[in-house]
Amino acid sequence: MGNDRHLVPLIERLDSAVVACVGDLMLDHFIYGHVSRISPEAPIPVLRIESQQSMLGGMGNVVRNLGALGCAIRVFSVTGKDAAGEEAGGLLRALPRCQAHLLTEAGRKTPVKVRYIANGQQLLRADNETTHAIARGSLDETLRRFEDAVSECTVVVLSDYAKGMLAGEFASEFIQGARARGKAVIVDPKGRDFSRYRHATLIKPNVRELAEASQLPVGDIDQQVAAARKLLQETEAEHILLTRGAEGMLLVGRGGGVQAFQALAREVFEVSGAGDTVAAALGAALGSGCSLDDAAAIANIAAGIVVGKVGTAVVERPEIVHEIEHRSALIASDKILRPDQAAERVRSWKRSGLKVGFVSGVFDEVGAAEMEALEKARAACDRLVIAVRKDDGAKQDQRTRAYVLASMVFSDVVLAGDEGGGLV
């Protein structure tokens, strides 16, 4: 928990990623209202509609999350020649730094999921969609556009929702095109046949998908590792990142390495869409130059945030940084920094638009008056740096005084010395 501070500068540059997204674009439509009676026609609730909302779904939710992280996005998909497809395209065009390469097919239905919700409870979901494979001509044209654009991208994400865009061997053609140009490929899979994702950089199944694809038991972590290794051998992918719900995530490498990430959610409201958040955060992190271990750690934190939100939500960079700072604040030693470390943290805060304050003193015996002064100083800024000056006459040594201050809620950074005067 206290080792995530090094991720902060990496998170701040997630917007340098240029992510190519290929997959099934959908439209999520939400109808909200309240129920006060049962229908006289049948034993079903009557929903009185109060409001409606549409948002991007399927691969579109990955795109929404990438947009929230500030990434540049290149979208490749095929929709129906219908109102839902036009609406989805309009929502894509409204996203900053997003270029949509969409084709339409006559007779095809853009997948639409309509959810009816009363008092926070989903009453019914109605799907209207086409799930058969896109036409070969549509695939060839999309591949051409993809291959023309992928060289400027830093990573590729395939989001397979089994709606036809990545059917059969179609997925492998995008993977081959990306890998031939030296691009990492992240796959959010669907179905039992993972051989379609051969040579991907990383495949990201959940536990159920891992069990179906491997045909092995996955009841405990040892079985999950064994199943992941079987899929790595069959697909020749480099890594499996298994999302394990409340148990966190498990990163298994073809070279034998295994790393577990503990789930970080404090309270879970909604798990729908969390996998899309993980895929997006992985793409943004790898696409901005992070190592895979750091990218997985960032994705794990993002997942812990998004499941604490109601509905299909997204996570922004400041939220991830805030979560790291919140967890680090629980460990006093994480706040005690060298001047160079403190300077980097202050720069990070200022880039986020935060006001940084600085106080300096001996703080030998911190009583009510000193705590009141520190409380007022912290109230006047967003982050407070406290420098503990050296004093041979002090009753406590300098390090002890720094620990005392670092354990207080008023402090954000503590320096064992007054070198911090130039930080702010």
C-alpha positions in Angstrom: 0.0 0.0 0.0 2.8 2.4 0.8 4.9 1.5 -2.3 2.6 3.1 -4.8 4.0 6.6 -4.6 6.3 6.0 -7.5 3.2 5.6 -9.7 2.2 9.2 -9.3 4.5 10.7 -12.0 3.6 7.8 -14.2 -0.1 8.5 -13.8 0.4 12.2 -14.7 1.8 11.2 -18.1 -1.0 8.8 -19.1 -2.3 11.4 -21.5 0.8 10.9 -23.7 -0.6 7.5 -24.8 -2.2 7.2 -28.2 -4.5 4.1 -28.0 -6.0 2.2 -30.9 -9.3 0.6 -29.9 -10.8 -2.2 -32.0 -14.0 -4.0 -31.1 -17.7 -4.1 -30.6 -19.2 -0.6 -30.2 -22.5 -0.5 -28.4 -25.0 2.0 -27.0 -26.2 1.8 -23.4 -29.6 3.4 -22.8 -30.9 4.0 -19.3 -34.5 4.7 -18.5 -35.0 6.0 -14.9 -38.3 6.3 -13.0 -40.2 5.1 -10.0 -42.6 2.3 -9.3 -45.7 2.8 -7.1 -48.1 0.1 -8.4 -48.4 -3.2 -10.0 -50.0 -3.5 -13.5 -53.6 -4.7 -13.6 -52.7 -6.5 -16.8 -50.1 -8.8 -15.3 -48.1 -9.2 -12.0 -45.4 -6.7 -13.1 -44.4 -3.3 -11.8 -45.4 -0.2 -13.7 -42.4 2.2 -14.2 -43.3 5.9 -14.4 -40.5 7.3 -16.5 -38.7 10.4 -15.2 -35.5 10.6 -17.2 -33.4 8.9 -19.9 -29.7 8.8 -20.7 -27.5 7.2 -23.4 -23.8 6.5 -23.2 -21.2 4.5 -25.1 -21.2 0.8 -24.2 -19.1 -2.3 -25.0 -15.8 -1.1 -26.5 -17.2 2.4 -26.1 -16.9 2.1 -22.3 -13.2 1.4 -22.8 -13.0 4.5 -25.0 -14.9 6.6 -22.4 -12.3 5.5 -19.7 -9.4 6.3 -22.0 -10.9 9.8 -22.6 -11.2 10.3 -18.8 -7.5 9.5 -18.5 -6.7 12.1 -21.2 -5.4 9.7 -23.9 -5.6 10.2 -27.6 -7.8 7.5 -29.1 -8.3 6.0 -32.5 -11.5 3.9 -32.7 -12.1 1.2 -35.3 -15.5 -0.5 -35.5 -18.5 -1.4 -37.6 -22.1 -0.4 -36.7 -25.5 -0.7 -38.3 -26.8 1.9 -40.6 -29.3 3.0 -38.0 -30.1 5.7 -35.4 -28.2 3.9 -32.6 -25.1 3.8 -34.8 -25.4 7.5 -35.6 -25.8 8.3 -31.9 -22.8 6.2 -30.9 -20.7 7.9 -33.6 -21.8 11.3 -32.3 -20.8 10.4 -28.7 -17.4 9.3 -30.0 -16.9 12.6 -31.9 -17.7 14.5 -28.8 -14.8 13.0 -26.9 -11.6 15.1 -26.9 -8.7 13.7 -28.9 -10.8 10.9 -30.3 -10.8 9.9 -34.0 -13.5 7.5 -35.0 -13.0 5.2 -38.0 -16.5 3.7 -38.3 -18.1 1.8 -41.1 -21.7 1.0 -41.4 -23.5 -2.1 -42.7 -27.0 -2.1 -44.1 -29.2 -4.6 -42.3 -27.0 -4.8 -39.3 -28.2 -3.6 -35.9 -25.9 -1.5 -33.7 -26.1 -3.3 -30.3 -28.3 -1.4 -27.9 -28.8 -2.4 -24.3 -31.8 -0.7 -22.6 -31.9 -0.8 -18.9 -35.1 0.1 -16.9 -34.2 1.4 -13.4 -36.4 2.3 -10.4 -35.0 3.6 -7.1 -31.5 2.4 -8.0 -32.7 -1.1 -8.8 -32.6 -2.5 -12.3 -36.0 -3.9 -13.3 -35.3 -5.2 -16.8 -32.7 -5.1 -19.5 -33.7 -5.4 -23.2 -31.1 -6.0 -25.9 -31.5 -5.2 -29.6 -28.5 -6.3 -31.6 -26.8 -8.2 -34.4 -24.2 -10.7 -33.3 -23.1 -12.5 -36.5 -19.7 -11.6 -38.0 -19.2 -8.4 -39.9 -18.9 -8.8 -43.7 -15.4 -9.6 -45.1 -15.5 -6.4 -47.1 -16.1 -4.4 -43.9 -13.2 -6.2 -42.2 -10.8 -5.6 -45.0 -11.6 -1.8 -45.1 -11.4 -1.5 -41.3 -8.0 -3.4 -41.4 -6.7 -1.0 -44.1 -7.7 2.0 -42.0 -6.2 0.4 -38.9 -2.9 -0.4 -40.5 -2.7 3.1 -41.9 -3.2 4.6 -38.4 -1.6 2.2 -36.0 2.0 3.3 -36.6 1.2 6.6 -34.8 -0.4 4.7 -31.9 1.6 3.5 -28.8 -0.6 0.6 -27.9 -3.6 -1.4 -29.2 -6.7 -2.6 -27.2 -9.0 -5.3 -28.6 -12.4 -5.3 -26.9 -14.3 -8.4 -27.8 -18.0 -8.5 -26.8 -18.9 -11.3 -29.3 -21.0 -9.0 -31.4 -19.2 -9.8 -34.7 -16.4 -7.3 -35.0 -13.7 -9.7 -33.8 -15.4 -12.9 -34.7 -13.5 -16.1 -35.7 -10.0 -15.2 -37.0 -10.8 -11.5 -37.4 -9.1 -10.7 -34.0 -5.8 -12.4 -35.1 -5.6 -10.2 -38.2 -5.6 -7.1 -36.1 -3.1 -8.6 -33.7 -0.8 -9.5 -36.5 -1.1 -6.1 -38.1 -0.2 -4.4 -34.8 2.6 -6.7 -33.8 4.2 -6.4 -37.2 4.5 -2.7 -36.5 5.9 -3.3 -33.0 2.8 -2.4 -31.0 1.8 -4.1 -27.8 -1.7 -5.6 -27.9 -4.1 -5.9 -25.0 -7.1 -8.2 -25.5 -10.3 -8.2 -23.4 -11.5 -11.6 -24.5 -14.8 -13.4 -25.0 -15.7 -17.0 -25.6 -13.9 -20.3 -25.2 -11.4 -20.2 -28.0 -8.5 -18.0 -27.0 -6.4 -19.3 -29.9 -7.9 -16.4 -31.8 -5.8 -14.1 -29.7 -2.5 -15.8 -30.6 0.6 -13.6 -30.0 -1.2 -10.9 -28.1 1.0 -9.1 -25.6 -1.6 -9.5 -22.8 -5.0 -11.3 -22.5 -7.3 -10.1 -19.7 -9.9 -12.7 -18.7 -12.0 -12.9 -15.6 -12.2 -16.1 -13.6 -15.2 -17.5 -15.4 -13.6 -16.8 -18.8 -10.4 -18.4 -17.7 -12.2 -21.6 -16.6 -14.2 -21.8 -19.9 -11.1 -21.2 -22.1 -8.7 -23.5 -20.2 -11.2 -26.2 -19.3 -9.4 -26.5 -16.0 -10.6 -25.9 -12.4 -9.9 -22.3 -11.1 -11.1 -22.6 -7.5 -7.9 -21.3 -5.9 -4.9 -19.2 -6.8 -2.7 -22.3 -7.7 -5.3 -23.6 -10.0 -5.8 -20.2 -11.6 -2.0 -19.9 -12.2 -2.0 -23.4 -13.8 -5.0 -22.5 -16.0 -3.3 -19.2 -17.1 -0.1 -21.0 -17.9 -2.0 -23.5 -20.1 -3.5 -20.6 -22.1 -0.2 -18.8 -22.4 1.3 -22.0 -23.9 -1.7 -22.4 -26.3 -1.9 -18.7 -27.4 1.8 -17.8 -27.2 0.7 -14.6 -25.5 3.2 -13.0 -23.2 1.0 -12.4 -20.2 -2.4 -13.3 -18.7 -3.9 -10.7 -16.4 -6.7 -12.4 -14.5 -9.3 -10.1 -12.9 -10.5 -11.9 -9.7 -13.2 -9.6 -8.4 -13.0 -9.1 -4.6 -9.7 -11.1 -4.7 -7.9 -8.5 -6.9 -5.8 -9.4 -10.0 -3.2 -11.9 -10.9 -0.5 -11.3 -13.5 1.1 -14.4 -15.0 3.9 -14.2 -17.4 4.9 -16.8 -20.0 8.4 -16.8 -18.5 7.0 -18.1 -15.2 6.6 -14.9 -13.2 3.5 -14.4 -11.0 2.4 -11.2 -9.3 -0.8 -10.8 -7.2 -2.5 -7.5 -6.7 -4.9 -7.1 -3.7 -8.3 -5.7 -4.4 -8.4 -2.1 -3.1 -12.1 -1.1 -3.1 -13.3 0.2 0.2 -17.0 -0.3 -0.7 -18.4 -1.9 -3.8 -21.5 -0.4 -5.4 -21.2 -1.6 -9.1 -18.9 -4.0 -10.8 -20.4 -3.6 -14.2 -17.8 -2.0 -16.5 -14.9 -2.5 -14.1 -13.2 -4.8 -16.7 -13.4 -2.0 -19.3 -11.7 0.4 -16.8 -8.9 -2.2 -16.2 -8.4 -2.5 -20.0 -8.3 1.2 -20.5 -5.9 1.9 -17.6 -3.6 -0.9 -18.8 -3.7 0.6 -22.3 -3.0 4.1 -21.1 -0.2 3.0 -18.9 1.6 0.7 -21.4 1.0 3.3 -24.1 2.7 6.0 -22.0 5.8 3.9 -21.3 5.0 2.2 -18.0 6.4 -1.3 -17.3 3.7 -4.0 -17.2 4.0 -4.4 -13.4 3.4 -0.6 -12.9 0.6 -0.7 -15.5 -1.2 -3.5 -13.7 -0.8 -1.7 -10.4 -2.4 1.4 -11.9 -5.2 -0.6 -13.4 -5.8 -2.3 -10.1 -6.2 1.0 -8.3 -8.5 2.3 -11.0 -10.7 -0.8 -10.7 -10.9 -0.3 -6.9 -12.2 3.3 -7.6 -14.7 2.5 -10.3 -16.5 -0.3 -8.4 -17.1 2.3 -5.6 -19.2 4.4 -8.0 -22.8 3.9 -9.0 -23.5 2.9 -12.6 -21.2 2.5 -15.5 -18.6 5.0 -14.5 -15.1 6.1 -15.5 -12.0 7.1 -13.5 -9.9 10.2 -14.1 -6.2 10.6 -13.4 -6.6 12.9 -10.3 -8.8 10.3 -8.7 -6.0 7.7 -9.0 -3.5 10.0 -7.6 -5.8 11.0 -4.7 -6.4 7.3 -3.9 -2.6 6.7 -3.7 -2.1 9.7 -1.5 -5.0 8.7 0.7 -3.5 5.2 1.3 0.0 6.6 1.7 -1.2 9.1 4.3 -2.0 6.1 6.6 1.7 5.4 6.8 3.8 8.1 8.5 7.1 7.1 7.0 5.6 7.7 3.5 5.4 11.4 4.2 9.0 11.8 5.3 11.0 12.7 2.2 14.3 13.9 1.0 14.3 17.4 -0.6 14.5 15.9 -4.2 11.5 13.6 -3.4 9.6 16.5 -1.9 10.3 18.7 -4.9 8.9 16.1 -7.3 5.8 15.7 -5.2 5.2 19.4 -5.0 5.6 19.7 -8.8 3.0 16.9 -9.1 0.6 18.8 -6.9 1.1 22.0 -8.8 0.6 20.3 -12.1 -2.8 19.2 -10.7 -3.6 22.8 -9.8 -3.3 22.3 -6.0 -2.1 25.1 -3.7 0.9 24.1 -1.7 1.9 25.7 1.7 5.1 25.5 3.6 5.9 25.9 7.3 9.2 25.5 9.2 10.0 25.0 12.8 11.8 23.0 15.5 8.5 21.4 16.8 10.2 19.9 19.8 7.1 19.6 21.9 3.9 19.9 19.8 1.1 21.1 22.1 -2.3 22.6 21.5 -1.0 25.9 20.2 1.3 24.3 17.6 -1.4 21.9 16.4 -3.9 24.8 16.1 -1.3 26.7 14.0 -0.7 23.7 11.8 -4.4 23.2 11.4 -4.9 26.8 10.2 -1.9 26.5 7.8 -3.4 23.3 6.3 -6.8 24.9 6.0 -5.2 27.7 3.9 -3.9 25.4 1.2 -4.5 22.1 -0.5 -1.2 20.4 0.6 1.2 21.3 3.4 4.9 20.8 3.6 6.5 20.9 7.1 10.2 21.3 7.5 11.6 20.2 10.9 14.7 22.2 11.6 17.8 20.8 13.3 18.3 22.1 16.9 20.9 20.7 19.2 18.9 22.0 22.2 15.8 20.0 21.3 14.7 17.3 23.7 13.8 14.9 20.8 16.1 14.1 17.9 15.1 15.4 14.5 13.9 12.1 13.1 11.6 11.5 16.0 10.1 15.0 15.6 9.6 14.3 11.9 7.7 11.1 12.7 5.5 12.9 15.2 4.5 15.5 12.6 4.1 12.9 9.8 1.6 11.0 11.9 -0.7 14.0 12.0 -3.5 14.7 9.6 -2.3 18.2 9.0 0.9 17.1 7.2 1.3 16.0 3.6 5.1 16.0 3.4 7.6 16.3 6.2 11.3 17.3 5.7 13.9 16.7 8.4 15.5 20.0 7.7 14.6 23.5 6.5 15.7 22.8 2.9 12.1 23.0 1.7 11.9 26.8 1.6 12.4 26.8 -2.2 9.8 24.1 -2.9 6.7 26.4 -3.0 
